[in-house]
């Protein structure tokens, strides 16, 4: 199982150069992937712009949106152009897109995109993206560096998510996941994948929250509680409770997610200090 790391974009970062330093350290220490999350109604960095900067600051580490709120990208051709451009900046086989429809209506209200039809808009975007990348003469360009465009992962546990995975995707990305969450969904995913006639196995990526060091508990509370406040106090406390804040917890997580067959486990940072990259690398043996 590969080990990736996520930028602490939902935490209280204040200097974009800190995030670039995260990327450089993540590549230097040997993490497989660098991911970035997405929100509109929150001071998270815009994912495509952020990964473009990360592509320029690194040469090998894979780049992932975890996850991009796809229906907010209402101009589908312009989004395809942005994806292809980012793929060119990163180079072949470095970019991977994790996509989801989104849960918070305030993200949609601020963008002027209809929340109630986001699923249909998501499907239309996927069809347009596939058509542009499959065509050799579509006027929307540039062509992506990765043949056919970057691979797509889909978040969520609905029937629609399963349909998108087997129709357009290479696998599933489970956000803020527990081992139990992944184990519960895997049989449904395997069944849908097989019934769709897809060969091989779907790629399974899980992401979890972490912080390390003497202030780890305070860091996850400060980052996660306000971020999930929209879902209520109980859920926000739950989000804090499942974050990993000690070397022992992280080592156990690596063992357990590997045991159930995850292909990659991504630890999302909750403390903007770049030293967090080295602390995690030391624990997971990189």
LINMO-V572693 format. One record per residue. RES is the residue in one small letter. PHI is phi as a letter, one per 40 degrees, with the letter a starting at -180 (* if undefined). Layout:
BEGIN
res=<RES | RES>
phi=<PHI | PHI>
END
This chain:
BEGIN
res=<x | x | x | x | x | x | x | x | x | x | x | x | x | x | x | x | x | x | x | x | x | x | x | x | x | x | x | x | x | x | x | x | x | x | x | x | x | x | x | x | x | x | x | x | x | x | x | x | x | x | x | x | x | x | x | x | x | x | x | x | x | x | x | x | x | x | x | x | x | x | x | x | x | x | x | x | x | x | x | x | x | x | x | x | x | x | x | x | x | x | x | x | x | x | x | x | x | x | x | x | x | x | x | x | x | x | x | x | x | x | x | x | x | x | x | x | x | x | x | x | x | x | x | x | x | x | x | x | x | x | x | x | x | x | x | x | x | x | x | x | x | x | x | x | x | x | x | x | x | x | x | x | x | x | x | x | x | x | x | x | x | x | x | x | x | x | x | x | x | x | x | x | x | x | x | x | x | x | x | x | x | x | x | x | x | x | x | x | x | x | x | x | x | x | x | x | x | x | x | x | x | x | x | x | x | x | x | x | x | x | x | x | x | x | x | x | x | x | x | x | x | x | x | x | x | x | x | x | x | x | x | x | x | x | x | x | x | x | x | x | x | x | x | x | x | x | x | x | x | x | x | x | x | x | x | x | x | x | x | x | x | x | x | x | x | x | x | x | x | x | x | x | x | x | x | x | x | x | x | x | x | x | x | x | x | x>
phi=<* | c | b | b | b | b | c | c | c | c | c | c | c | b | b | d | c | c | c | c | c | d | c | c | c | c | c | c | c | g | c | c | a | b | b | a | c | a | a | c | c | a | c | c | c | c | c | c | c | c | c | c | c | c | c | c | c | b | b | b | c | c | b | b | c | b | b | c | c | c | c | c | c | c | c | c | c | c | c | d | c | c | c | c | c | c | c | c | c | c | g | d | g | b | c | b | b | c | b | a | c | g | b | c | c | c | d | c | d | c | c | g | c | c | c | c | b | c | c | c | c | c | c | c | c | c | c | c | c | c | c | c | c | c | c | c | b | c | c | c | a | c | c | c | c | c | d | g | g | c | c | b | b | b | c | h | b | c | c | c | c | c | c | c | d | c | c | b | b | b | i | b | b | b | c | f | c | b | d | c | d | c | d | c | c | d | c | c | c | c | c | c | c | c | c | c | g | c | c | g | b | c | c | b | b | b | b | b | c | a | a | b | g | c | b | c | c | c | c | c | c | c | c | c | d | c | c | b | c | c | c | h | c | c | c | c | c | c | d | c | c | c | c | b | b | a | d | c | c | c | c | c | c | d | c | c | c | c | c | c | h | c | c | a | b | b | c | c | c | b | b | c | c | d | d | d | c | c | c | c | d | c | c | c | g | c>
END
